[in-house]
């Protein structure tokens, strides 16, 4: 088991009657990128600020490197400057009246590090983040991506035991965000620094993280690897928040011994066979939702509804989005299905299409 760098036990924070963070427990292991993911107002940034010491919790304990640094029971609160954590804010929080080198050197000056050591450390970290040669440039003359690198360099220059990132790419354009994701991942691997990352962006969370905690209304709904969360969500919130999901309504009319469920949809004579969701206890006659990812829906060349889990529909909208077509398929029962079609074929609105919903990629959820 990897060393636990950060541990939260039952941490809570209230703002008036609002429970911003509600009994959150979490461990962050050495050398990993752990991400708090969720919509605005879910409590992820407040949790990060509690870890950093920028907010005081109303309940719970926080351990850092094995030491108890916050405990509401014991009246213990370690101030931020004694926690040896680096933080990159959403706005970067750079000083516009300082040069790049002066911004990066600031944490070292606060710690009364010798001038010669400061110069060496600043030079080394600027080279690490790709800003060598820009040390004398005023911060306002930098691009958004360069400012983000300065903020990252400033957080890394004093070698913190934990790096806290609060939506660090949100002010960048799409192409720069993609570039910075790659650069951050490479940098984190090179330094083996431990990171607690906060974002509402699913792509950032899935691509960067070793583990993701999906938050909703102040609580962690599910914690796991990116692939595990995406392929095996345990709640409907996690299922719908991560990626896109096609959800159809039906009624269970059969249950096989091996766990497969047979579902009838109103207006369609065929039975759909699906995997029973692990956390639910579903019986025949119960109304359910059938869920599948759009990318798991397979277009069929055959012009027949014969065969398992094949449905017929008409292409209602057809959008070319670069690597594929994104279509809205109107089924015979008037329900709509989002699916993706390869760009190598000709697709057009009004065209009839048959699609297959593979049973092992289709799950049943209680309605």
N, C-alpha and C positions, 0 to 999 in steps of 0.2 A: 504494500500500500504506500502511495506517495505521501510525502510529508504534507501536512495540512498547514498552510500559511495563514489562512483567515477562516474563522469559524463564527457564525452567528447562531445564537440560541434564543428562539422566541422573541426576536427583536420587534418592537412596535413603536409607532410614532403617530400621534394624533395632532390634527390641526383643528381645534374646536371640536365639533361633533364628527368630523371626517377622519376615518381611520386610513391614513395614507399608507402606512405599513402595518400589517396585521399578523403578528406572531410569526415572523419569517425566520426560518432556520436554514442555514446553508454552509457548506464547506468549500473552500477554494484551495486546490492542491498546488504544490510547488511546480512551476514551469508550465502551467496550463493557462489557456484563455477561457475564463468562465464568463458567460454573458447573461445579463438580465435583459430579457426581451419582452416587450408588451406595448400596448397602445398608450397614448398620452393619458396621464392621470392614474396609471396602474400602480405607481409606487416605486418604480425602478430607480429614478434619479434620487428620490428621498432616501432609499436604501443606500445608494452610493455615498450620499452626503453624510449619512450616519457612520459609515465605515471611515470616511475621511476625517470625521470630527467636526464637520461644518453644521451639524444638527445634533442635538442631544436626544436620545430615545426616551420614551415614556415607560419602556419595559424591556427586559431581556439583557443578555450578556454578549459581548464581542471579545473574541480572543484573536491575538495577532502574534504569530510566531511562537505559539505556546503560552503567551502571557495574557492575562486578563487585562484588557485596556479600558473596557466600559462595563459597568454593572450597576443597574438601577437599584438592585437589592442592597449593594454595599456602598452606594453613593460614590462610585468610582467613575471618573471621566478623565481620560488622558487627552490633553490638548493636541490639536492637529500637528503642531511643530515638533512634537515628541514622538510621532508615530512612524516617521521615516517612510512615508508613502508619497509617490509622485502622482500628480493629477493633471489631466488635460481637460479643460472645460470646453463646452460647446462653442463658446465665443472666443476661445483661445486665451483671453485675458492677458494679452501682451501689453507692454507699456509702449505707447506710440512715440514717446520722447526719447526712447533708447534705441541703440543699434541692436543688431542681431546678437552680437557677442555680449553686450551688456544685459540683454534679457536673459540669455542662457546662464550668465555668470551670477545672476542675482541670488539664487538659492545658496550658492557657495559663499557669497559675501555675507549673507545672513548668518552662516555657520562659522564665520571668521576663518575661512580657509586662506592660506598664504597666497599672495598674488601670483607667484610662479606656478604653483599647483593649479590655480584657477585657469591660467592661460593654457596649460597643457590639457586639462580636462575639457575645457570649452572647445579647443581645437579638435580633440579626439571625437567628441560627441557630434560636432558639426559635420565632420567627415563621415561619421556613421550614418547620419540622416541625409547625406547628399547636399550639404550646404557649405562645403569648403569654398573659400574665396568670397563669401558673402558676409563675413563677420562684421564689417564696418558699414553695412547698408542699413539705413533707417527702416524700421518695421513697416511704416505705411507704404513704402515703395515695393513691397513684396507682393507676389501673387497669393491667392488664397491657399494654394497647395504649399507654398513656401512658408507662409505663416503657420500652417498646421505643423510643419516640420520643426519650426522654431519652438512651438509649444511642447512638442514631443521631446525635443532635445533638452529643454529646460527641466522637464519632468524626469529625465533620465540621468542628468549630469551628476547628481549626487548619489547615484546607484541605490535607488529605493528598493525595499524588499517587496513592494507591491505597487503596480502601476494601475491607476484608476482612470478610465476613459469615459467621459460623459458625452455621447453623441458627437464624437470628434470630427466626423465627416459630413455632418448635416449642412454645412455652409459651402460645400464644394459642388461643382457640377457633376453630372453622372459619370463622365469619362474620368475625371480626376478622382472621384470616389473609388472607382474600380482600380485605378492605379495605386491609390493609397492603401487600399485593402491588401493588395499584394505586397507592397513595401512593408506594411506593418507586420504581416505574417512572417516575412523573411527576417525582419529585424528581431522579432520576438523569438524566433528559432535560434538566431545567432547569439542573442544575449541570454536565452533561457529565462527571461524575466516572467514573473507571474502577473497576470492581467485580470482585472475585473472590469468588464466592458458593458456599457449601457447603450442600448439602441432600440429604436422602434422598427428598424429596417430588417426585414427577414433575411434578405440576401447577405447583408453584413453578418448577421448572427450565424447563419448556416455555413457560410464560407470560412469564417475566421475562427470559430469556437471549437474547443474540445468538448465542452458541455454547455448546455443552454438551460436557463431557468425561465420558463414562460410565466409572466406575472399577470394577474388580473385582480383588480379591486383590492390591491394591497397584499395579496397572497401569491405564493408560488403554486401554479396549477399543475405543472409537471416539470421535472428535471431529468435531463438525459442527454445523450449524444444528438447532434443535429439529425443524423440519419434515423435514429430511433424515434425521435419526436415526430419527424415528418411521415415515417411509414407506420408508426404505431402510436398515434395520439390516444390518450386515455380519457379525454373530455372533449365535448363538442366545441368548446372554446378553442382549445389547442388545434383541433382538426381544421377549423375554419380560419384561424388566424394565420397559420403557417401555410403559405401557398394558396392555391385555389382548389375549391372542392365543388363537385357536382352533387347536389342533394335532391333525391326524388322521394316521393311519399308512396307508401304501399302498406299491405297487410300480410303478416306471416301466415302461410297456409300449410307449411310443412317444415318438419325439423328432422334431419337425418342423424343417425347415430354418431357419425364422425364430426358433427358440429355444424355442417352446412345448413343454411336456412333457405327455404323456398319462399319467395315474396311475390305477391300479385299486386300489380299497379292498376288503378282504376282506368278503364278504357283500353287496356292492353291484355289480350288473352293469354299471352305467354307468361310463364313463371320465371322469375330471375333467381338464380342460385348465388348466394353470397356467404361470406364468412361471418359467423356470429362475433360480435364485438366482445372482447374478453371481459370487460367490466360490467356487462349487462346480463340480466336474466330475462330472456325474451321467450315467450310461449306462442304457439299457434293461435291465431285470432287477434293478436296484438297489432295495433298500428305502429309502424316504424318508419324511420328514414333510411334510405339506401344511399351510401356515400361512395364516391370514387374520384380520384384525381383526374383532371382533364387529359393529362399526358398518358394515362393508363387506358384510355378509351381507344380502341383499335378500329380504324375505318375498314370496311369490308368491300372487296371487289365484287363479291357475289351479289346478285340481284334477288335475294330471297331472305326471308326471316327465319328459314329453317336453321336449326343448330342452336346450341346453348347460348343463352344470354345475348342474342342478336336482336337489336331493335331497329325499326325503320323510322326515318324522319325526313324532313325537308330543310335544306339550308336556308335559314331566314336572313342571316347576315354573314358576310364573308370579308374578313379584314386581313390584308397582307401585312405582317409585322416583321419581315426580314427573313428570319430562319424558318418560318412556317406560316401557315394561314391559321387564324383564330376565327372559328365559326360558332354561330349559335344555331343549334339544330332543334327544330320544332318536331317533337314526336307525334305519333298518331293520337295520343291523348291530350295534346296541346301543351304538355310540359316542355320546358326548354332545357337543352343540354349544351354546355360549353365544351368544345373539344378542339384539338389541334390537328391540322392536316399537313402533310408534307408539301413543300413548295414545288416539287418536281411534277406535280399533276395540275390539271386545270380544274378549278373549282369555281362555281358561280352560284349566286342566289337563285333559289327556286329549284335547284337540283335535288333529286331524291338521293338519299344516302342511307346505307345500312352500317351500323356500328356494333362492335362486340364489347361487352363489359366483362372482362375476365373475372371469373368467380373468386380467384385468390387475391384480386386487387379491389374487390367490392365488399364493403362491410355494412352491417346492419346496426342501427342505433335506435334506442327507444325514442318515440315521438314525444 
